[in-house]
């Protein structure tokens, strides 16, 4: 009986030693074996939060803006129609309640521009960034998270 116990202990020890050696020598040989569940890092968490936020984004169209540009002689005007992309329906309500302030801020910005400033793609991108910044200022973004995520131009006419 003692010999059987000794043989069983030796067999178990050899199998355990072989398993440990296999894990360190060829860890990818058995899928999922020895892998630890990776805790999501900050970048992964931010990415998944961003994907969730993208699912909830709401588009808020604004009425057209028609302004004289700040060109010498004042003979040029700009007609601009845009849409704000906001985080959710709650922010959409905030936009609607602050619409007079948002429109005023955008009108002042547009009327201060010259044709040369907005005639290029880079100028239009800069204008988009300025409008976004002004909207977020009016909406007083809390926690450093902007409430307006993007600006989309649906009409941009200079004459």
C-alpha positions in Angstrom: 0.0 0.0 0.0 2.9 2.4 0.8 4.4 1.8 -2.7 1.1 2.9 -4.4 1.0 6.1 -2.3 4.6 6.9 -3.2 4.0 6.2 -6.9 0.9 8.4 -6.9 2.7 11.3 -5.2 5.6 11.0 -7.7 3.2 11.0 -10.6 1.3 14.0 -9.3 4.6 15.9 -8.7 5.8 15.1 -12.2 2.6 16.2 -13.8 2.5 19.4 -11.7 6.1 20.2 -12.6 5.4 19.5 -16.3 2.4 21.9 -16.2 4.4 24.7 -14.5 7.3 24.2 -17.0 4.8 24.2 -19.9 3.2 27.5 -18.7 6.6 29.3 -18.6 8.1 27.7 -21.7 5.1 27.9 -24.1 2.5 30.1 -22.5 0.5 30.5 -25.7 0.2 26.8 -26.4 -3.1 26.4 -24.5 -5.4 29.4 -25.3 -6.5 31.4 -22.3 -4.4 29.4 -19.8 -2.3 31.5 -17.6 -3.6 34.8 -18.9 -4.8 37.3 -16.4 -7.9 39.3 -17.0 -6.5 42.6 -18.0 -8.0 45.5 -16.1 -9.1 48.3 -18.5 -6.6 51.1 -18.5 -7.6 54.8 -18.6 -7.3 55.0 -22.4 -9.6 52.0 -22.9 -12.1 53.4 -20.4 -12.1 56.8 -22.1 -12.5 55.2 -25.5 -15.5 53.2 -24.3 -17.0 56.2 -22.6 -16.5 58.1 -25.9 -18.3 55.4 -27.8 -21.2 55.6 -25.4 -21.3 59.3 -25.7 -21.3 59.1 -29.5 -24.4 57.0 -29.3 -26.3 59.7 -27.4 -25.2 62.7 -29.5 -28.1 65.0 -30.6 -28.2 67.4 -33.5 -29.6 70.9 -33.0 -30.2 72.8 -36.2 -30.1 76.6 -35.9 -31.9 79.1 -38.1 -29.8 80.8 -40.9 -27.6 83.7 -40.1 -27.3 86.5 -42.7 -24.7 89.2 -41.8 -22.6 91.8 -43.6 -18.9 91.0 -43.5 -16.4 93.5 -42.1 -14.9 94.1 -45.5 -14.1 97.7 -46.6 -17.2 99.2 -48.2 -19.5 96.6 -46.6 -20.6 95.1 -49.9 -20.2 91.4 -49.0 -22.5 89.4 -46.9 -22.5 85.8 -45.5 -25.4 83.5 -45.2 -24.6 80.6 -42.9 -26.8 77.7 -41.7 -25.4 75.4 -39.1 -26.2 72.6 -36.8 -24.8 72.0 -33.3 -23.9 68.5 -32.2 -24.5 68.2 -28.4 -24.0 65.4 -25.9 -27.7 64.5 -25.2 -31.3 65.7 -25.0 -30.6 67.5 -21.7 -28.0 69.7 -23.4 -30.3 70.2 -26.3 -32.8 71.7 -23.8 -30.0 74.0 -22.5 -29.2 75.1 -26.1 -32.9 75.9 -26.7 -33.2 77.9 -23.5 -30.0 79.8 -24.3 -30.7 80.3 -28.0 -30.9 84.1 -27.9 -27.4 84.3 -26.3 -26.0 81.7 -28.6 -27.3 83.4 -31.7 -26.1 86.8 -30.5 -22.6 85.5 -29.9 -22.5 83.9 -33.3 -23.8 87.0 -35.0 -21.2 89.2 -33.4 -18.5 86.8 -34.5 -19.7 86.5 -38.1 -20.1 90.2 -38.6 -16.5 90.7 -37.4 -15.1 88.5 -40.2 -13.7 89.5 -43.5 -14.0 87.6 -46.8 -10.3 86.7 -46.7 -10.7 85.1 -43.3 -13.4 82.7 -44.4 -12.6 82.1 -48.1 -10.3 79.1 -47.5 -11.0 75.7 -46.0 -8.7 76.5 -43.1 -10.6 79.7 -42.5 -13.9 77.8 -42.4 -12.3 75.3 -40.0 -11.1 78.1 -37.8 -14.6 79.7 -37.9 -16.1 76.3 -36.8 -13.7 76.1 -33.8 -14.6 79.7 -32.8 -18.3 79.0 -33.0 -17.9 75.9 -30.9 -15.9 77.8 -28.3 -18.5 80.6 -28.1 -21.4 78.1 -27.7 -19.6 76.2 -25.0 -18.8 79.6 -23.2 -22.5 80.5 -23.3 -23.5 77.1 -22.1 -20.8 77.3 -19.3 -19.3 73.8 -19.8 -18.9 72.1 -16.4 -16.1 69.7 -15.5 -14.1 70.6 -18.6 -16.4 68.5 -20.8 -17.7 70.6 -23.7 -21.4 70.5 -24.2 -21.2 71.3 -27.9 -19.1 68.6 -29.6 -19.1 69.7 -33.2 -20.5 72.3 -35.6 -21.8 71.3 -39.1 -22.2 73.8 -41.9 -25.2 73.0 -44.1 -25.1 76.3 -46.0 -22.2 78.7 -46.5 -22.8 81.4 -49.0 -20.6 84.6 -49.5 -21.7 87.2 -52.0 
